[in-house]
């Protein structure tokens, strides 16, 4: 069970680093507009999109990349926030978060 606990701790640390990275990447007005809870919610929905949209099943190009339409990611996050009664997000704001998430992931590729 210690392995699972360690994995969960490491995931939580990685998520915290990502939220801090995103807060440093987004425009200054968004840094305080969203709470950490909001950022975690959006990141959770971004991951949900990747798993449910089939984007992870697409064959990478010659350079190993998969084209991800951030507008579709943003639309999904905004739609889910309303469906979950979490709130209403401005798509332009979510776009900055989704872009920063992608930047974080690219910088942390193995």
SVG drawing of the C-alpha trace seen along z (x, -y; Angstrom):
<svg xmlns="http://www.w3.org/2000/svg" viewBox="-26 -42 39 44">
<polyline fill="none" stroke="black" stroke-width="0.4" points="0.0,0.0 3.0,-2.3 3.6,-2.3 0.1,-3.6 0.4,-6.3 3.8,-7.3 2.3,-7.5 -0.6,-9.6 1.8,-11.9 3.9,-12.3 0.8,-13.0 -0.3,-15.7 3.1,-17.3 3.1,-17.3 -0.3,-18.8 0.7,-21.5 3.8,-22.3 1.6,-22.5 -0.9,-24.9 2.0,-27.2 3.4,-27.0 0.0,-27.9 -0.4,-30.8 2.9,-32.1 2.0,-31.7 -1.5,-33.2 -2.1,-37.0 -1.9,-38.8 -5.6,-39.3 -6.2,-35.6 -3.7,-34.9 -6.2,-36.1 -9.4,-35.6 -9.2,-31.8 -8.6,-30.0 -6.3,-27.0 -9.5,-24.9 -10.6,-26.4 -7.3,-25.6 -7.4,-22.0 -11.0,-21.7 -10.0,-22.9 -6.9,-20.6 -9.1,-17.7 -11.5,-18.5 -8.7,-18.9 -7.4,-15.4 -11.0,-14.1 -11.2,-15.6 -8.0,-13.9 -9.3,-10.5 -12.8,-10.8 -12.2,-12.6 -9.9,-9.9 -7.1,-12.3 -4.8,-10.0 -5.5,-7.2 -4.3,-9.3 -1.1,-8.3 1.7,-10.9 3.3,-12.7 6.9,-12.0 8.2,-14.2 6.1,-12.3 3.4,-15.0 -0.4,-14.8 -2.3,-17.9 -4.7,-19.0 -7.4,-21.6 -7.3,-23.8 -10.6,-25.4 -12.3,-22.0 -10.5,-21.5 -11.8,-24.9 -15.3,-24.2 -15.3,-20.9 -14.0,-22.5 -16.6,-25.3 -19.4,-22.8 -18.5,-20.5 -18.2,-23.3 -21.8,-24.3 -23.1,-20.7 -21.4,-20.1 -22.9,-23.3 -19.3,-24.4 -19.8,-27.8 -19.4,-29.6 -15.9,-30.2 -15.0,-32.6 -13.6,-30.6 -10.9,-33.1 -9.7,-32.7 -9.8,-28.9 -7.8,-29.0 -4.9,-30.6 -5.1,-27.8 -5.3,-25.1 -2.3,-26.6 -0.3,-26.8 -1.2,-23.2 0.1,-22.2 3.3,-24.2 3.8,-22.5 3.3,-19.0 5.7,-19.8 8.4,-21.0 8.0,-17.9 8.2,-15.2 10.4,-12.3"/>
</svg>
